[in-house]
Amino acid sequence: MKPALAPSRMDRLLVELLRTRRTLALGTIDEAGGPAVSMAPWALDPAGPDLIILISALAAHTRQLMLHPHASILICAGEEAADSVHALPRATLQVEALHPKSGSDDARAALAIYIARHPAGEMLASLPDFSVVRLRVQAARQIAGFGAARDVSAARLRELLRESDNSTA
């Protein structure tokens, strides 16, 4: 078995970004085939690297994810995090939307993770049109600052998140 790579500076910055940011920009494909972007609060599944969102059946992005489950998300540090907005730490993740069946063990587990991060979501989850969606990471592109960019596989991202869980346990 190949030994795990020691986390690099870029690795630590990526994990920090994913552990600290609470909203994402969700890029979907609308019914006419055009791009659509919305914002959503999210939570990270500790088993990773699934991101969990709570969405309403009334929202356009819900229909879009049902029709086209492949989407892109952007998680970005706040503007105060860099001297130049061109160097803002950020990650773009290519994801596949998975819709756990309402009331299933997976849906309950995902909802518990989401509510632990966003307690106000409990009220929304009680409404009949809200459900959880898992955004399963397929690939990632990290920008850690000006001239610091790389691709990160879903497997490496999962490894980094597990390592960070073990180091904080």
Buried (B, 14 or more C-beta within 10 A) or exposed (E): EEEEEEBEEBBEBBBEBBEEBEEBBBBBBBEEEEEBEBEBBBBBBEEBBBBBBBBBEEBEBBBBBEEBBEBBBBBBBEEEBBEEEEBBBBBBBBBBBBBBEEEEEBBEBBBBBBBEEBEEBEEBBEEEEBBBBBBBBBBBBBBBBEEEEEEBEBEBBBBBBBBBBEEEE
